[in-house]
Amino acid sequence: MRRAIVSAIIAGLVLSLGVPSADAGPCTVAIAQFEQAVRESANNPNAGPFAPQSIGAQLGHQPTPGSVKRAQQRASAAFEAALARSKRLDARGNAACAKALADAEQMYNLH
């Protein structure tokens, strides 16, 4: 299941890559480097988006397959949104793209 989600994210990232324009934004290079690192982590079963541990998990409650799947989907959606925000800001030349990229990087385990 996790590999399918990671594969879907990788496919989305690959499809979203374009040839950088001559008017590259302030984060274009950093975004490209991060996306390359994400692609390179595709074969690592521990790599991928993650979220903080839930309160239920902290209380020792065992996750169900459904709750694990929902958590993975939420983590993937949050990661994709943060990366997309970074790209939008970068395309506008807005230096806030660095913060959005840092947020995406914090949501993705490369190791």
C-alpha positions as a printed NumPy array, in Angstrom:
array([[  0.   ,   0.   ,   0.   ],
       [  2.744,   2.447,   0.987],
       [  4.662,   1.696,  -2.195],
       [  1.573,   2.459,  -4.268],
       [  1.197,   5.842,  -2.579],
       [  4.88 ,   6.641,  -2.978],
       [  4.738,   5.523,  -6.613],
       [  1.739,   7.777,  -7.234],
       [  3.551,  10.729,  -5.679],
       [  6.674,  10.031,  -7.714],
       [  4.623,   9.786, -10.904],
       [  2.912,  13.075, -10.101],
       [  6.2  ,  14.779,  -9.431],
       [  7.74 ,  13.454, -12.631],
       [  4.75 ,  14.587, -14.682],
       [  4.796,  18.   , -13.059],
       [  8.425,  18.579, -14.005],
       [  8.909,  20.894, -16.887],
       [ 11.858,  22.47 , -18.522],
       [ 12.885,  25.386, -16.306],
       [ 12.305,  28.687, -18.036],
       [ 14.863,  31.414, -18.432],
       [ 12.891,  33.317, -15.793],
       [ 13.497,  30.796, -13.033],
       [ 12.195,  31.744,  -9.609],
       [ 14.153,  32.019,  -6.377],
       [ 13.508,  28.367,  -5.445],
       [ 13.606,  26.643,  -8.838],
       [ 16.949,  24.939,  -8.266],
       [ 16.132,  23.889,  -4.692],
       [ 12.75 ,  22.501,  -5.755],
       [ 14.36 ,  20.517,  -8.579],
       [ 16.992,  19.119,  -6.208],
       [ 14.367,  18.07 ,  -3.681],
       [ 12.232,  16.439,  -6.373],
       [ 15.302,  14.537,  -7.574],
       [ 15.944,  13.32 ,  -4.02 ],
       [ 12.3  ,  12.198,  -3.777],
       [ 12.619,  10.271,  -7.05 ],
       [ 15.85 ,   8.65 ,  -5.846],
       [ 14.13 ,   7.516,  -2.638],
       [ 11.406,   5.635,  -4.541],
       [ 12.908,   2.207,  -3.859],
       [ 13.31 ,   2.869,  -0.149],
       [ 10.31 ,   1.376,   1.717],
       [ 10.861,   3.793,   4.621],
       [ 10.825,   6.898,   2.434],
       [  7.711,   8.931,   1.846],
       [  5.364,  11.479,   3.322],
       [  4.64 ,  11.199,   7.024],
       [  2.632,  12.993,   9.674],
       [  2.938,  13.389,  13.432],
       [  1.812,  10.478,  15.568],
       [ -1.865,  10.611,  16.515],
       [ -3.072,  10.964,  20.086],
       [ -4.607,   7.491,  19.835],
       [ -1.215,   6.032,  18.953],
       [  0.339,   7.874,  21.877],
       [ -2.251,   6.27 ,  24.149],
       [ -1.235,   2.835,  22.893],
       [ -4.239,   2.213,  20.627],
       [ -3.465,  -0.146,  17.779],
       [ -4.106,   1.258,  14.301],
       [ -6.547,  -0.424,  11.963],
       [ -5.691,  -0.967,   8.296],
       [ -8.252,   1.71 ,   7.447],
       [ -6.802,   4.264,   9.844],
       [ -3.302,   3.619,   8.496],
       [ -4.53 ,   4.101,   4.931],
       [ -6.331,   7.357,   5.835],
       [ -3.249,   8.656,   7.641],
       [ -1.069,   7.853,   4.628],
       [ -3.516,   9.601,   2.306],
       [ -3.63 ,  12.707,   4.525],
       [  0.168,  12.817,   4.751],
       [  0.502,  12.472,   0.975],
       [ -2.097,  15.172,   0.322],
       [ -0.45 ,  17.581,   2.769],
       [  2.966,  16.948,   1.225],
       [  1.696,  17.425,  -2.316],
       [ -0.082,  20.652,  -1.306],
       [  3.052,  22.082,   0.33 ],
       [  5.204,  21.237,  -2.686],
       [  2.611,  22.677,  -5.077],
       [  2.465,  25.872,  -2.995],
       [  6.235,  26.175,  -3.191],
       [  6.098,  25.826,  -6.976],
       [  3.31 ,  28.413,  -7.299],
       [  5.198,  30.924,  -5.168],
       [  8.408,  30.21 ,  -7.067],
       [  6.663,  30.776, -10.391],
       [  5.536,  34.186,  -9.113],
       [  9.064,  35.042,  -7.983],
       [  7.938,  35.113,  -4.355],
       [ 10.743,  34.251,  -1.927],
       [  8.155,  32.689,   0.426],
       [  8.613,  29.601,  -1.765],
       [ 11.58 ,  28.721,   0.464],
       [  9.328,  28.367,   3.518],
       [  6.787,  26.301,   1.584],
       [  9.584,  24.06 ,   0.297],
       [ 10.975,  23.669,   3.821],
       [  7.49 ,  22.633,   4.957],
       [  7.335,  19.989,   2.204],
       [ 10.812,  18.736,   3.064],
       [  9.809,  18.323,   6.725],
       [  6.836,  16.191,   5.655],
       [  8.892,  13.765,   3.578],
       [ 11.227,  11.133,   4.97 ],
       [ 14.016,  10.537,   2.434],
       [ 15.766,   7.855,   4.518]])
